[in-house]
Amino acid sequence: MKKLIALFAAALLALPAVAADAPDSAAMEKALQSLPWERFKAIISTVPKMKADVDAYGPLGWEFVKKNYRTHGWKKNIDKLDPEQKQRLAELIKARS
């Protein structure tokens, strides 16, 4: 039981470090909105959850996004990503900026 408590305590102590390393959703939103359409679409197409959100509306979804991606609020979509996907998105944005 003591080992379990020690492991749990160690995990809790590690959480702030992980949270501090997490990319900022608002900053990623602004970076995405500043990209040219082709780069934006390429990035969104490689993030399964975000691509699925757009694909759910079919071709009209992509037309809407093309017209509004610079003003649309992407932060909510980014916040829904798990930490690994969020980190991957940050890397893609940085690589294509």
Distance bins in CASP14 RR format, pairs under 12 A and 6 or more apart:
PFRMAT RR
TARGET T0000
AUTHOR 0000-0000-0000
RMODE 2
METHOD distances of the structure
MODEL  1
1 7 0 0 0 0 0 1 0 0 0 0 0
1 8 0 0 0 0 0 1 0 0 0 0 0
2 8 0 0 0 0 0 1 0 0 0 0 0
2 9 0 0 0 0 0 1 0 0 0 0 0
3 9 0 0 0 0 0 1 0 0 0 0 0
3 10 0 0 0 0 0 1 0 0 0 0 0
4 10 0 0 0 0 0 1 0 0 0 0 0
4 11 0 0 0 0 0 1 0 0 0 0 0
5 11 0 0 0 0 0 1 0 0 0 0 0
5 12 0 0 0 0 0 1 0 0 0 0 0
6 12 0 0 0 0 0 1 0 0 0 0 0
6 13 0 0 0 0 0 1 0 0 0 0 0
7 13 0 0 0 0 0 1 0 0 0 0 0
7 14 0 0 0 0 0 1 0 0 0 0 0
8 14 0 0 0 0 0 1 0 0 0 0 0
8 15 0 0 0 0 0 1 0 0 0 0 0
9 15 0 0 0 0 0 1 0 0 0 0 0
10 17 0 0 0 0 0 1 0 0 0 0 0
11 17 0 0 0 0 0 1 0 0 0 0 0
11 18 0 0 0 0 1 0 0 0 0 0 0
12 18 0 0 0 0 0 1 0 0 0 0 0
12 19 0 0 0 0 0 1 0 0 0 0 0
13 19 0 0 0 0 0 1 0 0 0 0 0
14 20 0 0 0 0 0 1 0 0 0 0 0
14 21 0 0 0 0 0 1 0 0 0 0 0
15 21 0 0 0 0 0 1 0 0 0 0 0
15 22 0 0 0 0 0 1 0 0 0 0 0
15 83 0 0 0 0 0 1 0 0 0 0 0
16 22 0 0 0 0 0 1 0 0 0 0 0
18 83 1 0 0 1 0 0 0 0 0 0 0
18 84 0 0 0 0 0 1 0 0 0 0 0
18 86 0 0 0 0 0 1 0 0 0 0 0
18 87 0 0 0 0 0 1 0 0 0 0 0
19 83 0 0 0 0 1 0 0 0 0 0 0
19 86 0 0 0 0 0 1 0 0 0 0 0
21 83 0 0 0 0 1 0 0 0 0 0 0
21 84 0 0 0 0 0 1 0 0 0 0 0
21 86 0 0 0 0 0 1 0 0 0 0 0
21 87 0 0 0 0 1 0 0 0 0 0 0
21 90 0 0 0 0 0 1 0 0 0 0 0
22 28 0 0 0 0 0 1 0 0 0 0 0
22 78 0 0 0 0 0 1 0 0 0 0 0
22 79 0 0 0 0 0 1 0 0 0 0 0
22 81 0 0 0 0 0 1 0 0 0 0 0
22 82 0 0 0 0 0 1 0 0 0 0 0
22 83 1 0 0 1 0 0 0 0 0 0 0
22 84 0 0 0 0 0 1 0 0 0 0 0
22 85 0 0 0 0 0 1 0 0 0 0 0
22 86 1 0 0 1 0 0 0 0 0 0 0
22 87 1 0 0 1 0 0 0 0 0 0 0
22 89 0 0 0 0 0 1 0 0 0 0 0
22 90 0 0 0 0 1 0 0 0 0 0 0
23 29 0 0 0 0 0 1 0 0 0 0 0
23 30 0 0 0 0 0 1 0 0 0 0 0
23 31 0 0 0 0 1 0 0 0 0 0 0
23 32 0 0 0 0 0 1 0 0 0 0 0
23 75 0 0 0 0 0 1 0 0 0 0 0
23 78 0 0 0 0 1 0 0 0 0 0 0
23 79 0 0 0 0 0 1 0 0 0 0 0
23 81 0 0 0 0 1 0 0 0 0 0 0
23 83 0 0 0 0 1 0 0 0 0 0 0
23 84 0 0 0 0 0 1 0 0 0 0 0
23 85 0 0 0 0 0 1 0 0 0 0 0
23 86 1 0 1 0 0 0 0 0 0 0 0
23 87 1 0 0 1 0 0 0 0 0 0 0
23 88 0 0 0 0 1 0 0 0 0 0 0
23 89 1 0 0 1 0 0 0 0 0 0 0
23 90 1 1 0 0 0 0 0 0 0 0 0
23 91 0 0 0 0 1 0 0 0 0 0 0
23 92 0 0 0 0 0 1 0 0 0 0 0
23 93 0 0 0 0 1 0 0 0 0 0 0
23 94 0 0 0 0 1 0 0 0 0 0 0
24 30 0 0 0 0 1 0 0 0 0 0 0
24 31 0 0 0 0 1 0 0 0 0 0 0
24 75 0 0 0 0 1 0 0 0 0 0 0
24 78 0 0 0 0 1 0 0 0 0 0 0
24 79 0 0 0 0 0 1 0 0 0 0 0
24 86 0 0 0 0 1 0 0 0 0 0 0
24 87 0 0 0 0 0 1 0 0 0 0 0
24 89 0 0 0 0 0 1 0 0 0 0 0
24 90 0 0 0 0 1 0 0 0 0 0 0
24 93 0 0 0 0 0 1 0 0 0 0 0
25 31 0 0 0 0 0 1 0 0 0 0 0
25 32 0 0 0 0 0 1 0 0 0 0 0
25 73 0 0 0 0 0 1 0 0 0 0 0
25 74 0 0 0 0 1 0 0 0 0 0 0
25 75 1 0 1 0 0 0 0 0 0 0 0
25 76 0 0 0 0 1 0 0 0 0 0 0
25 77 0 0 0 0 1 0 0 0 0 0 0
25 78 1 0 1 0 0 0 0 0 0 0 0
25 79 1 0 1 0 0 0 0 0 0 0 0
25 80 0 0 0 0 1 0 0 0 0 0 0
25 81 0 0 0 0 1 0 0 0 0 0 0
25 83 0 0 0 0 0 1 0 0 0 0 0
25 85 0 0 0 0 0 1 0 0 0 0 0
25 86 1 0 0 1 0 0 0 0 0 0 0
25 89 0 0 0 0 1 0 0 0 0 0 0
25 90 0 0 0 0 1 0 0 0 0 0 0
25 93 0 0 0 0 0 1 0 0 0 0 0
26 32 0 0 0 0 0 1 0 0 0 0 0
26 33 0 0 0 0 0 1 0 0 0 0 0
26 73 0 0 0 0 1 0 0 0 0 0 0
26 74 0 0 0 0 1 0 0 0 0 0 0
26 75 1 0 1 0 0 0 0 0 0 0 0
26 76 0 0 0 0 0 1 0 0 0 0 0
26 78 0 0 0 0 1 0 0 0 0 0 0
26 79 0 0 0 0 1 0 0 0 0 0 0
27 33 0 0 0 0 0 1 0 0 0 0 0
27 34 0 0 0 0 0 1 0 0 0 0 0
27 74 0 0 0 0 0 1 0 0 0 0 0
27 75 0 0 0 0 1 0 0 0 0 0 0
27 78 0 0 0 0 1 0 0 0 0 0 0
27 86 0 0 0 0 0 1 0 0 0 0 0
27 89 0 0 0 0 0 1 0 0 0 0 0
27 90 0 0 0 0 1 0 0 0 0 0 0
27 93 0 0 0 0 1 0 0 0 0 0 0
27 94 0 0 0 0 0 1 0 0 0 0 0
27 97 0 0 0 0 0 1 0 0 0 0 0
28 34 0 0 0 0 0 1 0 0 0 0 0
28 35 0 0 0 0 0 1 0 0 0 0 0
28 40 0 0 0 0 0 1 0 0 0 0 0
28 43 0 0 0 0 1 0 0 0 0 0 0
28 44 0 0 0 0 0 1 0 0 0 0 0
28 47 0 0 0 0 0 1 0 0 0 0 0
28 50 0 0 0 0 0 1 0 0 0 0 0
28 73 0 0 0 0 0 1 0 0 0 0 0
28 74 1 0 0 1 0 0 0 0 0 0 0
28 75 0 0 0 0 1 0 0 0 0 0 0
28 77 0 0 0 0 0 1 0 0 0 0 0
28 78 1 0 1 0 0 0 0 0 0 0 0
28 79 0 0 0 0 1 0 0 0 0 0 0
28 81 0 0 0 0 1 0 0 0 0 0 0
28 85 0 0 0 0 0 1 0 0 0 0 0
28 86 1 0 0 1 0 0 0 0 0 0 0
28 87 0 0 0 0 0 1 0 0 0 0 0
28 88 0 0 0 0 0 1 0 0 0 0 0
28 89 1 0 0 1 0 0 0 0 0 0 0
28 90 1 0 1 0 0 0 0 0 0 0 0
28 91 0 0 0 0 0 1 0 0 0 0 0
28 92 0 0 0 0 1 0 0 0 0 0 0
28 93 1 0 1 0 0 0 0 0 0 0 0
28 94 0 0 0 0 1 0 0 0 0 0 0
28 97 0 0 0 0 0 1 0 0 0 0 0
29 35 0 0 0 0 0 1 0 0 0 0 0
29 40 0 0 0 0 0 1 0 0 0 0 0
29 50 0 0 0 0 0 1 0 0 0 0 0
29 69 0 0 0 0 0 1 0 0 0 0 0
29 70 0 0 0 0 0 1 0 0 0 0 0
29 71 0 0 0 0 0 1 0 0 0 0 0
29 72 0 0 0 0 1 0 0 0 0 0 0
29 73 1 0 0 1 0 0 0 0 0 0 0
29 74 1 0 1 0 0 0 0 0 0 0 0
29 75 1 0 1 0 0 0 0 0 0 0 0
29 76 0 0 0 0 1 0 0 0 0 0 0
29 77 0 0 0 0 1 0 0 0 0 0 0
29 78 1 0 0 1 0 0 0 0 0 0 0
29 79 0 0 0 0 1 0 0 0 0 0 0
29 86 0 0 0 0 0 1 0 0 0 0 0
29 89 0 0 0 0 0 1 0 0 0 0 0
29 90 0 0 0 0 0 1 0 0 0 0 0
29 93 0 0 0 0 1 0 0 0 0 0 0
30 70 0 0 0 0 0 1 0 0 0 0 0
30 71 0 0 0 0 0 1 0 0 0 0 0
30 73 0 0 0 0 0 1 0 0 0 0 0
30 74 0 0 0 0 1 0 0 0 0 0 0
30 75 0 0 0 0 1 0 0 0 0 0 0
30 78 0 0 0 0 0 1 0 0 0 0 0
30 93 0 0 0 0 1 0 0 0 0 0 0
30 97 0 0 0 0 0 1 0 0 0 0 0
31 39 0 0 0 0 0 1 0 0 0 0 0
31 40 0 0 0 0 1 0 0 0 0 0 0
31 43 0 0 0 0 1 0 0 0 0 0 0
31 70 0 0 0 0 0 1 0 0 0 0 0
31 74 0 0 0 0 1 0 0 0 0 0 0
31 75 0 0 0 0 0 1 0 0 0 0 0
31 78 0 0 0 0 0 1 0 0 0 0 0
31 89 0 0 0 0 1 0 0 0 0 0 0
31 90 0 0 0 0 1 0 0 0 0 0 0
31 91 0 0 0 0 0 1 0 0 0 0 0
31 92 0 0 0 0 0 1 0 0 0 0 0
31 93 1 0 1 0 0 0 0 0 0 0 0
31 94 1 0 0 1 0 0 0 0 0 0 0
31 95 0 0 0 0 0 1 0 0 0 0 0
31 96 0 0 0 0 1 0 0 0 0 0 0
31 97 1 0 0 1 0 0 0 0 0 0 0
32 39 0 0 0 0 1 0 0 0 0 0 0
32 40 1 0 0 1 0 0 0 0 0 0 0
32 41 0 0 0 0 0 1 0 0 0 0 0
32 42 0 0 0 0 0 1 0 0 0 0 0
32 43 1 0 0 1 0 0 0 0 0 0 0
32 44 1 0 0 1 0 0 0 0 0 0 0
32 47 0 0 0 0 0 1 0 0 0 0 0
32 50 0 0 0 0 1 0 0 0 0 0 0
32 65 0 0 0 0 0 1 0 0 0 0 0
32 69 1 0 0 1 0 0 0 0 0 0 0
32 70 0 0 0 0 1 0 0 0 0 0 0
32 71 0 0 0 0 0 1 0 0 0 0 0
32 72 0 0 0 0 1 0 0 0 0 0 0
32 73 0 0 0 0 1 0 0 0 0 0 0
32 74 1 0 1 0 0 0 0 0 0 0 0
32 75 0 0 0 0 1 0 0 0 0 0 0
32 77 0 0 0 0 1 0 0 0 0 0 0
32 78 0 0 0 0 1 0 0 0 0 0 0
32 89 0 0 0 0 1 0 0 0 0 0 0
32 90 0 0 0 0 0 1 0 0 0 0 0
32 92 0 0 0 0 1 0 0 0 0 0 0
32 93 1 0 0 1 0 0 0 0 0 0 0
32 94 0 0 0 0 0 1 0 0 0 0 0
32 96 0 0 0 0 1 0 0 0 0 0 0
32 97 0 0 0 0 1 0 0 0 0 0 0
33 39 0 0 0 0 0 1 0 0 0 0 0
33 40 1 0 0 1 0 0 0 0 0 0 0
33 43 0 0 0 0 0 1 0 0 0 0 0
33 44 0 0 0 0 0 1 0 0 0 0 0
33 65 0 0 0 0 0 1 0 0 0 0 0
33 68 0 0 0 0 0 1 0 0 0 0 0
33 69 1 0 0 1 0 0 0 0 0 0 0
33 70 1 0 1 0 0 0 0 0 0 0 0
33 71 1 0 0 1 0 0 0 0 0 0 0
33 72 1 0 0 1 0 0 0 0 0 0 0
33 73 0 0 0 0 1 0 0 0 0 0 0
33 74 1 0 0 1 0 0 0 0 0 0 0
33 75 0 0 0 0 0 1 0 0 0 0 0
33 78 0 0 0 0 0 1 0 0 0 0 0
33 93 0 0 0 0 0 1 0 0 0 0 0
33 97 0 0 0 0 0 1 0 0 0 0 0
34 40 0 0 0 0 1 0 0 0 0 0 0
34 43 0 0 0 0 0 1 0 0 0 0 0
34 69 0 0 0 0 0 1 0 0 0 0 0
34 70 1 0 0 1 0 0 0 0 0 0 0
34 71 0 0 0 0 0 1 0 0 0 0 0
34 74 0 0 0 0 0 1 0 0 0 0 0
34 93 0 0 0 0 1 0 0 0 0 0 0
34 96 0 0 0 0 0 1 0 0 0 0 0
34 97 1 0 0 1 0 0 0 0 0 0 0
35 41 0 0 0 0 1 0 0 0 0 0 0
35 42 0 0 0 0 1 0 0 0 0 0 0
35 43 1 0 0 1 0 0 0 0 0 0 0
35 44 0 0 0 0 1 0 0 0 0 0 0
35 69 0 0 0 0 1 0 0 0 0 0 0
35 70 0 0 0 0 1 0 0 0 0 0 0
35 74 0 0 0 0 0 1 0 0 0 0 0
35 92 0 0 0 0 0 1 0 0 0 0 0
35 93 1 0 0 1 0 0 0 0 0 0 0
35 94 0 0 0 0 0 1 0 0 0 0 0
35 95 0 0 0 0 0 1 0 0 0 0 0
35 96 1 0 0 1 0 0 0 0 0 0 0
35 97 1 0 0 1 0 0 0 0 0 0 0
36 42 0 0 0 0 1 0 0 0 0 0 0
36 43 0 0 0 0 0 1 0 0 0 0 0
36 66 0 0 0 0 0 1 0 0 0 0 0
36 69 0 0 0 0 0 1 0 0 0 0 0
36 70 0 0 0 0 0 1 0 0 0 0 0
36 96 0 0 0 0 1 0 0 0 0 0 0
36 97 0 0 0 0 0 1 0 0 0 0 0
37 43 0 0 0 0 0 1 0 0 0 0 0
37 44 0 0 0 0 0 1 0 0 0 0 0
37 45 0 0 0 0 0 1 0 0 0 0 0
37 62 0 0 0 0 0 1 0 0 0 0 0
37 63 0 0 0 0 0 1 0 0 0 0 0
37 65 0 0 0 0 1 0 0 0 0 0 0
37 66 1 0 1 0 0 0 0 0 0 0 0
37 67 0 0 0 0 1 0 0 0 0 0 0
37 68 0 0 0 0 0 1 0 0 0 0 0
37 69 1 0 0 1 0 0 0 0 0 0 0
37 70 0 0 0 0 1 0 0 0 0 0 0
38 44 0 0 0 0 0 1 0 0 0 0 0
38 45 0 0 0 0 0 1 0 0 0 0 0
38 66 0 0 0 0 0 1 0 0 0 0 0
38 69 0 0 0 0 0 1 0 0 0 0 0
38 96 0 0 0 0 1 0 0 0 0 0 0
39 45 0 0 0 0 0 1 0 0 0 0 0
39 46 0 0 0 0 0 1 0 0 0 0 0
39 69 0 0 0 0 0 1 0 0 0 0 0
39 92 0 0 0 0 1 0 0 0 0 0 0
39 93 0 0 0 0 1 0 0 0 0 0 0
39 94 0 0 0 0 0 1 0 0 0 0 0
39 95 0 0 0 0 1 0 0 0 0 0 0
39 96 1 0 1 0 0 0 0 0 0 0 0
39 97 0 0 0 0 1 0 0 0 0 0 0
40 46 0 0 0 0 0 1 0 0 0 0 0
40 47 0 0 0 0 0 1 0 0 0 0 0
40 50 0 0 0 0 0 1 0 0 0 0 0
40 51 0 0 0 0 0 1 0 0 0 0 0
40 54 0 0 0 0 0 1 0 0 0 0 0
40 62 0 0 0 0 0 1 0 0 0 0 0
40 65 0 0 0 0 1 0 0 0 0 0 0
40 66 0 0 0 0 1 0 0 0 0 0 0
40 68 0 0 0 0 0 1 0 0 0 0 0
40 69 1 0 1 0 0 0 0 0 0 0 0
40 70 0 0 0 0 1 0 0 0 0 0 0
40 72 0 0 0 0 0 1 0 0 0 0 0
40 74 0 0 0 0 1 0 0 0 0 0 0
40 89 0 0 0 0 0 1 0 0 0 0 0
40 92 0 0 0 0 0 1 0 0 0 0 0
40 93 0 0 0 0 1 0 0 0 0 0 0
40 96 0 0 0 0 1 0 0 0 0 0 0
40 97 0 0 0 0 0 1 0 0 0 0 0
41 47 0 0 0 0 0 1 0 0 0 0 0
41 50 0 0 0 0 0 1 0 0 0 0 0
41 51 0 0 0 0 1 0 0 0 0 0 0
41 54 0 0 0 0 1 0 0 0 0 0 0
41 55 0 0 0 0 0 1 0 0 0 0 0
41 61 0 0 0 0 0 1 0 0 0 0 0
41 62 1 0 0 1 0 0 0 0 0 0 0
41 63 0 0 0 0 0 1 0 0 0 0 0
41 65 1 0 0 1 0 0 0 0 0 0 0
41 66 1 0 0 1 0 0 0 0 0 0 0
41 69 0 0 0 0 1 0 0 0 0 0 0
41 92 0 0 0 0 0 1 0 0 0 0 0
41 96 0 0 0 0 0 1 0 0 0 0 0
42 50 0 0 0 0 0 1 0 0 0 0 0
42 51 0 0 0 0 0 1 0 0 0 0 0
42 92 0 0 0 0 1 0 0 0 0 0 0
42 93 0 0 0 0 0 1 0 0 0 0 0
42 95 0 0 0 0 0 1 0 0 0 0 0
42 96 1 0 0 1 0 0 0 0 0 0 0
43 50 0 0 0 0 1 0 0 0 0 0 0
43 51 0 0 0 0 1 0 0 0 0 0 0
43 54 0 0 0 0 0 1 0 0 0 0 0
43 65 0 0 0 0 0 1 0 0 0 0 0
43 69 0 0 0 0 0 1 0 0 0 0 0
43 74 0 0 0 0 0 1 0 0 0 0 0
43 78 0 0 0 0 0 1 0 0 0 0 0
43 88 0 0 0 0 1 0 0 0 0 0 0
43 89 1 0 0 1 0 0 0 0 0 0 0
43 90 0 0 0 0 0 1 0 0 0 0 0
43 91 0 0 0 0 0 1 0 0 0 0 0
43 92 1 0 1 0 0 0 0 0 0 0 0
43 93 1 0 0 1 0 0 0 0 0 0 0
43 94 0 0 0 0 0 1 0 0 0 0 0
43 95 0 0 0 0 1 0 0 0 0 0 0
43 96 1 0 0 1 0 0 0 0 0 0 0
43 97 0 0 0 0 1 0 0 0 0 0 0
44 50 1 0 1 0 0 0 0 0 0 0 0
44 51 1 0 1 0 0 0 0 0 0 0 0
44 52 0 0 0 0 0 1 0 0 0 0 0
44 53 0 0 0 0 1 0 0 0 0 0 0
44 54 1 0 0 1 0 0 0 0 0 0 0
44 55 0 0 0 0 1 0 0 0 0 0 0
44 61 0 0 0 0 0 1 0 0 0 0 0
44 62 0 0 0 0 1 0 0 0 0 0 0
44 65 1 0 0 1 0 0 0 0 0 0 0
44 66 0 0 0 0 0 1 0 0 0 0 0
44 69 0 0 0 0 1 0 0 0 0 0 0
44 72 0 0 0 0 0 1 0 0 0 0 0
44 74 0 0 0 0 1 0 0 0 0 0 0
44 77 0 0 0 0 1 0 0 0 0 0 0
44 78 0 0 0 0 0 1 0 0 0 0 0
44 81 0 0 0 0 0 1 0 0 0 0 0
44 89 0 0 0 0 1 0 0 0 0 0 0
44 92 0 0 0 0 1 0 0 0 0 0 0
44 93 0 0 0 0 0 1 0 0 0 0 0
44 96 0 0 0 0 0 1 0 0 0 0 0
45 51 1 0 1 0 0 0 0 0 0 0 0
45 52 0 0 0 0 0 1 0 0 0 0 0
45 53 0 0 0 0 0 1 0 0 0 0 0
45 54 0 0 0 0 1 0 0 0 0 0 0
45 55 0 0 0 0 1 0 0 0 0 0 0
45 62 0 0 0 0 1 0 0 0 0 0 0
45 65 0 0 0 0 0 1 0 0 0 0 0
45 89 0 0 0 0 0 1 0 0 0 0 0
45 92 0 0 0 0 0 1 0 0 0 0 0
45 96 0 0 0 0 0 1 0 0 0 0 0
46 85 0 0 0 0 0 1 0 0 0 0 0
46 88 0 0 0 0 1 0 0 0 0 0 0
46 89 0 0 0 0 1 0 0 0 0 0 0
46 91 0 0 0 0 0 1 0 0 0 0 0
46 92 1 0 0 1 0 0 0 0 0 0 0
46 93 0 0 0 0 0 1 0 0 0 0 0
46 95 0 0 0 0 0 1 0 0 0 0 0
46 96 0 0 0 0 0 1 0 0 0 0 0
47 53 0 0 0 0 1 0 0 0 0 0 0
47 54 0 0 0 0 0 1 0 0 0 0 0
47 55 0 0 0 0 0 1 0 0 0 0 0
47 74 0 0 0 0 0 1 0 0 0 0 0
47 77 0 0 0 0 1 0 0 0 0 0 0
47 78 0 0 0 0 1 0 0 0 0 0 0
47 80 0 0 0 0 0 1 0 0 0 0 0
47 81 1 0 0 1 0 0 0 0 0 0 0
47 82 0 0 0 0 0 1 0 0 0 0 0
47 84 0 0 0 0 0 1 0 0 0 0 0
47 85 1 0 0 1 0 0 0 0 0 0 0
47 86 0 0 0 0 1 0 0 0 0 0 0
47 87 0 0 0 0 0 1 0 0 0 0 0
47 88 1 0 0 1 0 0 0 0 0 0 0
47 89 1 0 1 0 0 0 0 0 0 0 0
47 90 0 0 0 0 0 1 0 0 0 0 0
47 91 0 0 0 0 0 1 0 0 0 0 0
47 92 1 0 0 1 0 0 0 0 0 0 0
47 93 0 0 0 0 0 1 0 0 0 0 0
48 54 0 0 0 0 0 1 0 0 0 0 0
48 55 0 0 0 0 1 0 0 0 0 0 0
48 77 0 0 0 0 0 1 0 0 0 0 0
48 80 0 0 0 0 0 1 0 0 0 0 0
48 81 0 0 0 0 1 0 0 0 0 0 0
48 82 0 0 0 0 0 1 0 0 0 0 0
48 84 0 0 0 0 0 1 0 0 0 0 0
48 85 1 0 0 1 0 0 0 0 0 0 0
48 88 0 0 0 0 0 1 0 0 0 0 0
48 89 0 0 0 0 0 1 0 0 0 0 0
49 55 0 0 0 0 0 1 0 0 0 0 0
49 56 0 0 0 0 0 1 0 0 0 0 0
49 74 0 0 0 0 0 1 0 0 0 0 0
49 76 0 0 0 0 0 1 0 0 0 0 0
49 77 1 0 0 1 0 0 0 0 0 0 0
49 78 0 0 0 0 1 0 0 0 0 0 0
49 79 0 0 0 0 0 1 0 0 0 0 0
49 80 1 0 0 1 0 0 0 0 0 0 0
49 81 1 0 1 0 0 0 0 0 0 0 0
49 82 0 0 0 0 1 0 0 0 0 0 0
49 84 0 0 0 0 0 1 0 0 0 0 0
49 85 1 0 0 1 0 0 0 0 0 0 0
49 86 0 0 0 0 0 1 0 0 0 0 0
49 88 0 0 0 0 0 1 0 0 0 0 0
49 89 0 0 0 0 1 0 0 0 0 0 0
50 56 0 0 0 0 0 1 0 0 0 0 0
50 65 0 0 0 0 1 0 0 0 0 0 0
50 69 0 0 0 0 0 1 0 0 0 0 0
50 72 0 0 0 0 0 1 0 0 0 0 0
50 73 0 0 0 0 0 1 0 0 0 0 0
50 74 1 0 0 1 0 0 0 0 0 0 0
50 75 0 0 0 0 0 1 0 0 0 0 0
50 76 0 0 0 0 0 1 0 0 0 0 0
50 77 1 0 1 0 0 0 0 0 0 0 0
50 78 1 0 0 1 0 0 0 0 0 0 0
50 79 0 0 0 0 0 1 0 0 0 0 0
50 80 0 0 0 0 1 0 0 0 0 0 0
50 81 1 0 0 1 0 0 0 0 0 0 0
50 85 0 0 0 0 1 0 0 0 0 0 0
50 86 0 0 0 0 0 1 0 0 0 0 0
50 88 0 0 0 0 0 1 0 0 0 0 0
50 89 1 0 0 1 0 0 0 0 0 0 0
50 92 0 0 0 0 0 1 0 0 0 0 0
50 93 0 0 0 0 0 1 0 0 0 0 0
51 57 0 0 0 0 0 1 0 0 0 0 0
51 58 0 0 0 0 0 1 0 0 0 0 0
51 61 0 0 0 0 0 1 0 0 0 0 0
51 62 0 0 0 0 1 0 0 0 0 0 0
51 65 0 0 0 0 0 1 0 0 0 0 0
51 77 0 0 0 0 0 1 0 0 0 0 0
51 81 0 0 0 0 0 1 0 0 0 0 0
51 85 0 0 0 0 0 1 0 0 0 0 0
51 89 0 0 0 0 0 1 0 0 0 0 0
52 58 0 0 0 0 0 1 0 0 0 0 0
52 61 0 0 0 0 0 1 0 0 0 0 0
52 77 0 0 0 0 0 1 0 0 0 0 0
52 80 0 0 0 0 0 1 0 0 0 0 0
52 81 0 0 0 0 0 1 0 0 0 0 0
52 85 0 0 0 0 0 1 0 0 0 0 0
53 61 0 0 0 0 1 0 0 0 0 0 0
53 62 0 0 0 0 0 1 0 0 0 0 0
53 64 0 0 0 0 0 1 0 0 0 0 0
53 65 0 0 0 0 1 0 0 0 0 0 0
53 72 0 0 0 0 0 1 0 0 0 0 0
53 73 0 0 0 0 0 1 0 0 0 0 0
53 74 0 0 0 0 1 0 0 0 0 0 0
53 76 0 0 0 0 1 0 0 0 0 0 0
53 77 1 0 0 1 0 0 0 0 0 0 0
53 78 0 0 0 0 0 1 0 0 0 0 0
53 80 0 0 0 0 1 0 0 0 0 0 0
53 81 0 0 0 0 0 1 0 0 0 0 0
54 60 0 0 0 0 1 0 0 0 0 0 0
54 61 1 0 1 0 0 0 0 0 0 0 0
54 62 1 0 1 0 0 0 0 0 0 0 0
54 63 0 0 0 0 0 1 0 0 0 0 0
54 64 0 0 0 0 1 0 0 0 0 0 0
54 65 1 0 1 0 0 0 0 0 0 0 0
54 66 0 0 0 0 1 0 0 0 0 0 0
54 68 0 0 0 0 0 1 0 0 0 0 0
54 69 0 0 0 0 1 0 0 0 0 0 0
54 72 0 0 0 0 0 1 0 0 0 0 0
54 74 0 0 0 0 0 1 0 0 0 0 0
54 77 0 0 0 0 1 0 0 0 0 0 0
55 61 1 0 0 1 0 0 0 0 0 0 0
55 62 0 0 0 0 1 0 0 0 0 0 0
55 65 0 0 0 0 0 1 0 0 0 0 0
56 62 0 0 0 0 0 1 0 0 0 0 0
56 64 0 0 0 0 0 1 0 0 0 0 0
56 65 0 0 0 0 0 1 0 0 0 0 0
56 77 0 0 0 0 0 1 0 0 0 0 0
57 63 0 0 0 0 1 0 0 0 0 0 0
57 64 1 0 0 1 0 0 0 0 0 0 0
57 65 0 0 0 0 1 0 0 0 0 0 0
58 64 0 0 0 0 1 0 0 0 0 0 0
58 65 0 0 0 0 0 1 0 0 0 0 0
59 65 0 0 0 0 0 1 0 0 0 0 0
59 66 0 0 0 0 0 1 0 0 0 0 0
60 66 0 0 0 0 0 1 0 0 0 0 0
60 67 0 0 0 0 0 1 0 0 0 0 0
61 67 0 0 0 0 1 0 0 0 0 0 0
61 68 0 0 0 0 1 0 0 0 0 0 0
61 69 0 0 0 0 0 1 0 0 0 0 0
61 72 0 0 0 0 0 1 0 0 0 0 0
62 68 0 0 0 0 0 1 0 0 0 0 0
62 69 0 0 0 0 1 0 0 0 0 0 0
63 69 0 0 0 0 0 1 0 0 0 0 0
64 71 0 0 0 0 0 1 0 0 0 0 0
64 72 0 0 0 0 1 0 0 0 0 0 0
65 71 0 0 0 0 0 1 0 0 0 0 0
65 72 1 0 0 1 0 0 0 0 0 0 0
65 73 0 0 0 0 0 1 0 0 0 0 0
65 74 0 0 0 0 1 0 0 0 0 0 0
65 77 0 0 0 0 0 1 0 0 0 0 0
66 72 0 0 0 0 0 1 0 0 0 0 0
68 74 0 0 0 0 0 1 0 0 0 0 0
69 77 0 0 0 0 0 1 0 0 0 0 0
72 78 0 0 0 0 0 1 0 0 0 0 0
73 79 0 0 0 0 0 1 0 0 0 0 0
74 80 0 0 0 0 0 1 0 0 0 0 0
74 81 0 0 0 0 0 1 0 0 0 0 0
74 89 0 0 0 0 1 0 0 0 0 0 0
74 93 0 0 0 0 0 1 0 0 0 0 0
75 81 0 0 0 0 0 1 0 0 0 0 0
75 86 0 0 0 0 0 1 0 0 0 0 0
75 89 0 0 0 0 0 1 0 0 0 0 0
77 85 0 0 0 0 0 1 0 0 0 0 0
77 86 0 0 0 0 0 1 0 0 0 0 0
77 89 0 0 0 0 1 0 0 0 0 0 0
78 85 0 0 0 0 1 0 0 0 0 0 0
78 86 1 0 0 1 0 0 0 0 0 0 0
78 87 0 0 0 0 0 1 0 0 0 0 0
78 88 0 0 0 0 0 1 0 0 0 0 0
78 89 1 0 0 1 0 0 0 0 0 0 0
78 90 0 0 0 0 1 0 0 0 0 0 0
78 92 0 0 0 0 0 1 0 0 0 0 0
78 93 0 0 0 0 0 1 0 0 0 0 0
79 85 0 0 0 0 0 1 0 0 0 0 0
79 86 0 0 0 0 1 0 0 0 0 0 0
79 89 0 0 0 0 0 1 0 0 0 0 0
80 86 0 0 0 0 1 0 0 0 0 0 0
80 89 0 0 0 0 0 1 0 0 0 0 0
81 87 0 0 0 0 1 0 0 0 0 0 0
81 88 0 0 0 0 1 0 0 0 0 0 0
81 89 1 0 0 1 0 0 0 0 0 0 0
81 90 0 0 0 0 1 0 0 0 0 0 0
81 92 0 0 0 0 0 1 0 0 0 0 0
82 88 0 0 0 0 1 0 0 0 0 0 0
82 89 0 0 0 0 0 1 0 0 0 0 0
83 89 0 0 0 0 0 1 0 0 0 0 0
83 90 0 0 0 0 0 1 0 0 0 0 0
84 90 0 0 0 0 0 1 0 0 0 0 0
84 91 0 0 0 0 0 1 0 0 0 0 0
85 91 0 0 0 0 0 1 0 0 0 0 0
85 92 0 0 0 0 0 1 0 0 0 0 0
86 92 0 0 0 0 0 1 0 0 0 0 0
86 93 0 0 0 0 0 1 0 0 0 0 0
87 93 0 0 0 0 0 1 0 0 0 0 0
87 94 0 0 0 0 0 1 0 0 0 0 0
88 94 0 0 0 0 0 1 0 0 0 0 0
88 95 0 0 0 0 0 1 0 0 0 0 0
89 95 0 0 0 0 0 1 0 0 0 0 0
89 96 0 0 0 0 0 1 0 0 0 0 0
90 96 0 0 0 0 0 1 0 0 0 0 0
90 97 0 0 0 0 0 1 0 0 0 0 0
91 97 0 0 0 0 0 1 0 0 0 0 0
END
